[in-house]
Amino acid sequence: MLVACTQSAYAAYIFIPMDDTQRDHLKAYGVAYWVLEQDVEMSWLLNYKGGSFMCVHHELIENECVIRGVTYQVIADVQASAILQEISQPEINMDEVKLHIPPKIAVYSPKNKQPWDDAVTLVLTYAEIPYDVIYDHEVLDGMLPMYDWLHLHHEDFTGQYGKFWARYKDFQWYRENQRAAEATARELGFEKVSQCKLAVAKRIREYVAGGGYLFAMCSATDSYDVALAADGIDICDVMYDGDPMDADAQERLDYSQCFAFTGFTLKTSPQEYEISSIDATQMHVRSIREQNDFFTLFDFSAKWDPVPTMLCQSHEPVIRAFMGQTTGYIKDYIKPEVLILGENKALNEARYIHGEFGNGTWTFYSGHDPEDYRHLVGDPPTELILHPNSTGYRLILNNVLFPAAKKKKQKT
């Protein structure tokens, strides 16, 4: 009924601005997703008033904006045409991208409660965008092709439990996480957690190669590549898997297996809260105060580079930085073909990177919580109702909608 009604109402459009006039940027993405669920096409106006949305008018869509507290305008057909004509001018760095089918979303996350929250699940819940939680069993059972978009929750794919051993080995949550991970590995036929995680990482790589869209944050980014580089090598010390690591592990790393990183060295001490040299968290490397910690988004050509332009849509080009187990990527270890979307040039640090693999894409976003600078284990989750215009969280939701621009409607 909604499709039929909108087809007869082309005299009016709903325009959702995404500049500073928007009351709730995060819920605006949820409205856009909801419109796609109703089988209504949505226009994403890249670089126009912060990356605004526009669709044909219907009272149900307008009511949804009101219910969710999203700023919108009802505009006439002539106004919508004027907007599209303006952004189509070759000298203007704007463009229209059509969003079609809402992507089906999966979050790779353990089923037992963790002593930290996850920014992606927080913002998906706040924006009212549906998702499924899957973990090792589902991945290895072949469920990934059911999903268009996969997020990797805070994870350590190397089997070293986040290198939390030195500080948290006597904590109940750490012991429970290790017990659960070892039980899962045995159930799936692996002797070690590291072997199980490597198998999962390979399945995820196959998923991307087949056309999937991968998004990861914090330690799930660099630990994923380290695990792939260490295929067939024991990089876990005795407290993680019961035997020492291979003495020649560093020399045997195969960087060609990695999505993003190369030339890095392993951090082998269990006393060190680092997996490799990729991360810039160490304060002797990353000497900057919170009030001065920002990164800048690149300004891509909307007409020639629509993918990175979509991923960088924001009402502010400079983003407040935030730390995590993996705070930033030292650029010396990033492969030359990787696209850097956001960086702190003075620190030689990338924060937001993207690349293609096979028929799919991957995006890595460093840091843990865009609205909690030093999110520590056990800290309460961020209340996004207090941050409805968060630029850092907007980058996550850009990635959520991105697959909808790539999918084509099938003719019936």
LOTINU-617402 format. One record per residue: x, y, z of N, C-alpha, C in turn. Coordinates in steps of 0.2 Angstrom, whole numbers, plus 5000, padded with zeros to 4 digits. Each point is the difference from the previous one (the first is absolute). Layout:
! LOTINU-617402
XYZXYZXYZ...
This chain:
! LOTINU-617402
500449945000499650065000500450065000500650005004500450065000500350014993500249954997500350014993499550034995499449985001499550024995499850075002500050025006499850075002500650054998500649985001500650044998500050014993499849954996500050014993499550054997499550015004499550054998500150075004500650015003500150065004500750034998500150004994500750024997500050085000499550035002500050075001500450035006500149955004500350035007500649955001500550025004500549965002500250015008500349965003500250015007500850014999500250055003500750025000500350005007500549965002500349995006500750035000500050065003500750035000500549975005500650004998500549965004500650055002499850075000500550055002499850025007500250055002500050025007499250025002499650004995499350015002499649935002500349954999499749935002500149995008499449995003499949985007500449945002499949954996500249935002500349974994500750014998500349974995499949925000500149975006500149935000499349974998499550025003499349974999499850024992500350054997499850014993500349944996500549975002500249944996499549955001499749995006499549955001499450014996499850074999499450014996500249984993500650024997500249984994499949924999500349965005500049934999499249985000499650035005499349985000499750014993500150064997499750014994500249954995500649975000500249954995499649945002499949985006499649945002499350014997499850064999499350004997500050004992500649984998500049994992500050074997500250055003500050074997500750024999500250024994500750034998500150065004500750005003500250065003500650034996500050075000500650034997500550025005500649995000500550025004500450064996499950065003500350064996500750015003500549974997500750015003500250075000500350025005500350065002499450064999499449994999499550055000499750005008500250065003499750015007500249945004500649985000500349955004499849934998499849994994499849934998499349995001499550044998499350005001499749944997499449985002499649954997499350034997499849974995499350024997499749954997499350005001499649944997499350034998499649974996499350024999499650005006499650055001499650015006499449955001500049985006499449965002499950025007499350005002499950025007500349955005500149944998500349955005500750025001500350024995500850015001500050075004499650044998500050075004499949985008499549965001499949985007500549975003500449964996500649965003500550055002500150054996500550065002499850035006499350015001499850045006500149955006499849945000500149955005500750005003500450004995500849995002500350065001499750065000500350065001500550024995499949994994500550014994499750064997500550054999499850064996499949994993499450024997499949994993499650064997499950004994499650054996499649974995499450024998499649984995500150054994500349984995500250054994499649984994499950044996499649994993500549974995499749974995500449974995500550044997499850074999500450054997500650015004499950005007500650015004500549945000499749945000500449944999500450004994499750024994500350004994500650055000499950065003500550055001500649975004499949975005500549975004500449954995499749964997500349954996500450034994499750054997500450044995500650045003499950025006500650045003500649955001499949945003500549965001500349964994499650004995500249974993500550044997500150065002500550054996500749975001500449994994500649975000500550035005500050075001500550035004499850005007499449975002499850005007500249935003500349995006500249945002499449975004499549984997499449975003499849954995499549955002499749954996499549975003499549974996499549965003500149924999499949975006500149924999499349985003499849954996499449975001500149945005499650005005500049945005499449964998500149935000499549964998499749955005500449945001499749955005500450015006499750005006500350005007500549945001500650015001500549955001499849965007500149934999499949965006500650005004500050015006500650025004500149945006500649985000500249965005500650035004500049985007500550035004500449935003500650004999500449945003500250025007499749975005500150015007499849945004500449995005499949945005499350015003499749945002499450005003500050015007500549995003500150015008500150085001499850025005500150075002500750035000500250054997500750035000500050065005500650015003500150065004500150064996499850014994500050064996499550004995499850054998499450014995500350014993499650004995500250004993499750064997500450054997499750064997499549984995500149954996499649994994499349985002500049955005499349975002499750065004500350045004499750065003499750044995500350024994499750054996499549974995500049934999499549974996499450005004500149985007499450005004499650075001500550055001499750075000499650024994500349984994499750024994499549964998499849955004499549954998500149964994500649984998500249964995500149935002499649954997500049935002500749974998500249955005500649964998500049945004500349954997500149935004500750005003500049965005500749995004500249924998500650004997500349934998500650005003500349935001500749995002500349944997500549975003500449954997499649954997499549975003499649944998499650024993499750065000499650024994500550024994500650035002500550014994500249944997500249955004500349944998499449954997499450015002499449974997499850024993500450064998499850024993499450055000499950045005499450055000500250064997500650024999500250074998499750024994499949964995499750024993499350025001499749995006499350035001500050075001500650035002500050075002500450044994499850075000500350044996500650045003499950015006500550045004500249975007500649995001500349975006500450055004499850005007500550045004500349955005500750025001500349965005500150035006499649985005500150035007500749995003500150045005500750005003500249935001500549984997500249934999500850005000500249945002500849994998500049934997500150014993500049944996500749965000500450025004500749965001499949955006499550005004499949955005500450025006500250065001500350035006499650045005499349994999499550035004500250075002500150044994500150075001500650025003500549965002500650015004499850035006499449985003499850025007500349975006500449954998500349955005500350035006500550054999500450035005499650035005499550044998499650045005499349965002499749964996499449985002499949925000500649965001500049935000499649975006500050045005499749985006499250025001499850044995499350025000499549944997499450005003499649954998499850004993499950064997499850014993500549974996500650015001500649984996500049925000500049975006500049935000499449974997499450035000499449984997500050004993500350064997500150014993500549944997500549995004500549954997499749935000499649995006499749935000499549994994499650054999499550004995500349994993500650044999500350004993500349934999500349975005500349935000499549954999499450015003499449954999499850004993499950064997499850014993500549974995500650015001500549974996500049935000499949975006499949925000499449984997499450045001499449984996500150004993500450044997500150014993500549964997500449965004500549954998500750035000500150055004500750035000500349995007500749995000500349995006500250075003500050054997500250075003499550054997499950055005499650064998500350034994500650015000500350044994499949964993499949945000499949964994499250014998499650005005499350024999499950074997500350055003500050074998500350014993500549964998500350004994499549984994499749945002499549974995499450054999499850045006499450054999500350054996500650035001500350054996500049984992500249944999500049984993499350004997499549985004499350004997499850074999500250045004499850074999500350034994500649984999500450024994499649984993499849935001499649984994499450044999499650015006499450044999500150074997500650035001500150074997500249994993500449954998500249984993499449994996499449975003499449984997499650064999500150065003499650064999499750035006500349975006499750035006500450065002499650045005500350065002500249995008500650015001500349995007500250075003499750015006500250055004500349985007500550035002500349985007500350065003500049995007500350065004500549975005500450055003500449985005500449944999500149965005500549944999499849954995499350004998499849954995500450024993500250064999500350024994500749974999500550025004500749984999500149935002499649975005500149935002499849964995499550024996499749964994500649994995500350054998500650004995500649965003500150015007500649965003499849935000499449985001499849935000500149974993499850034995500149984993500749994998500450055002500850004999500349945003499749985006500349955004499749934999499749994994499749934998500649955001499849955004500549945001500650025004500050055004500550025004499750015007500349985005499850005007500350075003499650055001500250065003499750015007499749955003499750015006500549975005500150035006500549985005499649955004500449975005499749945004499450025004499950065003499450025004499450004995500050004994499550014995499849934998500449954998499949944997500349945003500450015005500349945003500749984998500350044995500649984997500350074998500750004999500350074998499950014993500150064998499950024993500649984996499950004993500649984996500650055001500649985000500550045001500150044994499949984994500150044994499350024997499650025004499350024998500050064996500450055002500150074997500249994993500549964999500349994993499649964995499549975003499549964995499450034999499950065002499350034999500050024992499449994998499850014993499550064999500350054999499650074999499650004994500149964995499650004994499349975002499949975006499349975001499650065004500350065001499650055004499650044995499550035003499650054996500350075000500350025006500250075000500750015002500349965004500750015003500549964997500650035001500649964998500650025004500549965000500750025004500050015007499449985003500050015008500449955003500150015007500349955004499649985006500049945002499649985005500250035007499650015004500150015007499949945004500649975002499949935003500050005008500150055003500050005007499350005003499949955004499350005003499950065005500550045002499950055004499850074996500149994994499850064995499350004997499650055001499350004998500050024993500449964995500050014993500149944997499749994994500149944996500550014995500150064997500550014995500250085000500550024995500250065000499550054996499549974997499550044996499750065004499849985006499650055004500450055003499750065000500450065003499750025007499849965004499750015006500650025005500649974999500550015005500150075001500050035006500150075001500750034998500549955000500650034998500050014992499649974997499950014992499450064999499549995004499450044999500050065006500450045000500150055005499550064998499450005002499550054999499550015005499750065002499550005005499350004997499649985004499349984998499750074996500150055003499750064997500350024993500549984999500450014993499949944995499749955002500049944996499450004996500150004993499550004995500349974994499649984995500249974994499650034994500250014994499750044995499849954995499450004997499749964995500250034993500249964996500250024993499450024996500150054996499550034995500149974994499549944998500149974994499550034995500149984994499550024994499449965000499450035002499449975000499849964993500250044995499849974993500549954998500650005002500549954997500249955006499950015006500249965005499449995005499449984998499450005004500149955006500449955000500049955006500350045006500750024999500350045006499650065002499750034995499550065002499549985004499649954998499549975005500249995007500649965000500349985007500250065004500150064997500250065003499550055001499449994999499550055001499950025007500050075001500050025007499850084999499850035006499950075000500650035003500549975002500650035002500649954997500550044997500549964997500649985005500050035005500549985006499649975005500349945002499649955005500450005006499750005006500349995006500349935001500649995001500349935000499849975007500149945000499849965006500549945000500249975006500549955001499649935000500449955000499849935001500649965001499949935000500549965000500550014994499650014994500350024994499850074998500450055002499850074999500150034993500549984997500250034993500549954997500050014993500549964996500650044998500649985002500650044998500049994993500150054996499950004993500649964996500549995004500649964997499849934999499549985003499849925000499449994995499750064997499449994996500349994993499649954996500249984993499950064996500450014995499950064995499350004997499749954998499450004997499450015004500150015007499450015004499850085000499450015000499750075000500050025007500350065002499950035006499550055000499549995004499450045000500050065005500449985006500150055005500749995003500350065002500749995003500150065004500549995005500450065003500750004997500050054995500750004996500650015005499950045005500650025004500249945004499649965002500249945003500249944996499950014993500149944996499649945001499350025001499649955003499350004996499849954997499449994997499549985005499350024999499549985005499549964997499950014993499449974996500349984993499949944999500349984993499649954997500149994993499549964996500449974995499749944998500349974994499549954997500249974994499649954997500449935000499649955000500349935000499549964996500249974994499649964996499450054998499449975001499450044998499750045006500350005005499850045006500450055003499950035005500450055003500049995008500550045002500150005008500250075002499850015006500150075003500249995007500650035002500349995007499950075003499850015006499950065004500349995007500550045001500449995006499650035006500249985006499750035006499449965002499850015007499449965002499350035000500050065003499450045001500050074998499750024994500150074998499850065005499649985005499850055005500349995007500549955000500349995007500849994999500350065001500750004998500549945002499949985007500449955002499549955003499749964996499549955002500449945003499949995007500449955003499549945002500349945001499749945001499550015007499449994999499550015005499650065000500250054996499750065000499349994997499550055002499349994998500050024993499549974996499950024993499850074999500250034994499850074999499350004998499650055003499350024999500050044994499849974994500050044994499550064999499549995005499550055000500350075002500650005003500450065002500450024994500149964995500550014994499649994993499450034999499749994994500350024994500550055001500350034994500749984999500249945003500749985000500349994993500550034999500349994993500449945000500349985006500449935000499549944999499450015003499549944999499750004993500050064997499750014993500449964995500749995001500449974996499849925000499849985005499849935001499449994995499550045001499350004997500150014992500550044998500250004993500149934997500449965004500249944998499449954999499550015005499449965000499650014994499950064998499650014994500449994993500650005000500450004994499849944996499949945003499849944995499350014996499650045003499450024997500050034993500650045000500150044994500349954994500349955002500349954996499549954997499549985004499549954998499650034995499849964995499550024995499349965001499550034999499349975000500049954995499749945001499849954995499450024997499949994994499450014996499549945002499450015001499549955001499649994994
